[in-house]
Amino acid sequence: MSLIRFNILALTIGVCLSAMTPQASLLMKSFHQFGQSPYSDQLKELVQIKLETGGQVDEVLKLIQELLDSLKQDQVDDDVAHSRQMAVFDQNIGELEDDLSKLNTDLANANVLIQTLAELLVILRETIITYEKQLAILNEQEQFIRNARAADVKAYNRRVEQANKVINALTLIIEKLSRAVDQQTSEQDRQTILTQIHAECHEQFGPNHPITILIKLTTRFDVPTVQRILEKLEQIRDGAKKSLNEDIAAEEVASNNFDTSMNEIETLRKRLSTDLENLNQQFNDKFNQQKIVLAQKEQLLIDIPITEELLQLTKEQQEQYHQAYLSRQTQRQSEIEVVQKAYNLVFDHVDSARKSEDLTAKLNSGAI
């Protein structure tokens, strides 16, 4: 920029046809002590052009002062811009490092969550299978109890039917046998009744039934024996009635127990079904959550390398920018030293010339 500024200043200097003054020639000779460099050479060329076009040494001093101030201001501006840009780089790098840290933390958390969900899904699946087996066992138990209950009811109905048949038959036999042993019944009628009773027993109970065998005895013994058999039959009938009543009571208890068991099974089934439904819902939720986390992990595996690359690129850009700044700073410092040296040279020359002029003036005026 300084070299460009030299060219601009050179073009803006007014072109004069007067020759370089002796003072200017002396100044230019002093510039030969400068080291050789593109910048110092252009500076000497600029001063020479200024002097050759009629510029005074004072004007050259002012020109160099402006150039020196401009270079220093350029450095101040560059320092401010550099500080701001470095702060922006630092902020971007800090944000990227925070983002990268968060992404790596999210990835670690995702891996832990994926493992946890996988283990939980296994547990839920095993629990679901257990509940399904329990429901199947419960259904089998219910069917077994229902089948057993149906068989018990069928057997109960047969027993009731048979008991009623025995009781009714005994009641009828006892009634007829009571008439047979009545004193007013003739022997002929008694034998007829006994024969009828024997036939009925044979028909109702079969030839080998204990009651049929017992009734056969009434045709061979006298009235007292028949009366004892009659009492025995009444005992058998009363025992059958008692047994029937006990069977009816037991059936009522069995029916109540069956209803209670069915209610308990239904309650247990509802609870197992509800729990199983909840387990399946949990399984589906966790499975969907696992899919989401797996998708998040895939995205993290994409985002992390991109963020790392962007972070590295930003650091490289910062370093390149800083190195460019240092290069400009070094070059500008070198330019400032050259201009400062030139300024000091011109200043000393001007100061010396002024002192010489003042002395000459005093001599001419007779002041000394």
MOMOJO-V534192 format. One record per pair of residues at least 4 apart in sequence whose ideal C-beta (glycine too) atoms are under 6 Angstrom apart, sorted by sequence separation. I is the first residue (numbers start at 1). GAP is how many residues later the second one is. D is the distance in whole Angstrom. If there is no record, write none. Layout:
# MOMOJO-V534192
I;GAP;D, I;GAP;D
This chain:
# MOMOJO-V534192
20;4;4, 48;4;6, 51;4;5, 55;4;5, 78;4;6, 82;4;6, 152;4;6, 159;4;6, 164;4;6, 166;4;6, 170;4;6, 173;4;6, 185;4;5, 200;4;6, 201;4;5, 205;4;3, 217;4;6, 221;4;3, 269;4;6, 272;4;6, 300;4;6, 303;4;6, 328;4;6, 336;4;6, 343;4;6, 20;5;5, 50;5;4, 185;5;5, 202;5;6, 207;5;6, 362;5;4, 363;5;6, 34;6;5, 179;6;6, 205;6;5, 362;6;5, 205;7;5, 218;8;5, 50;10;5, 180;10;5, 201;10;6, 202;10;6, 201;11;4, 218;11;6, 31;13;5, 47;13;6, 180;13;4, 180;14;6, 201;14;5, 214;15;6, 176;17;5, 198;17;5, 197;18;6, 28;20;6, 176;21;5, 173;24;5, 194;24;5, 194;25;5, 24;27;4, 27;30;6, 20;31;5, 20;32;5, 23;34;6, 169;35;5, 6;36;5, 10;36;6, 18;36;4, 13;37;6, 16;37;5, 15;38;5, 16;38;3, 3;39;6, 10;39;6, 6;40;5, 13;40;6, 181;42;5, 181;45;5, 181;46;5, 177;53;5, 174;59;5, 174;60;6, 170;63;6, 170;67;4, 167;70;6, 167;73;5, 166;74;5, 167;74;6, 163;77;6, 163;81;4, 159;88;6, 156;95;5, 149;109;5, 145;116;6, 142;123;5, 138;131;6, 135;137;5, 134;138;6, 131;141;6, 131;145;4, 128;151;5, 127;152;6, 124;155;6, 124;158;6, 124;159;5, 121;165;6, 120;166;6, 117;169;6, 117;173;4, 114;179;6, 113;180;5, 110;183;5, 110;186;6, 110;187;5, 107;193;5, 106;194;6, 103;197;6, 103;200;6, 103;201;5, 100;207;5, 99;208;6, 96;215;4, 93;221;5, 92;222;5, 89;229;4, 82;243;5, 75;257;5, 71;264;6, 71;265;5, 68;271;5, 67;272;5, 68;275;6, 64;278;5, 64;279;5, 64;282;6, 61;285;5, 60;286;6, 61;289;6, 57;293;5, 39;296;5, 40;298;5, 39;299;6, 43;299;6, 30;315;6, 27;322;5, 23;330;6, 2;333;5
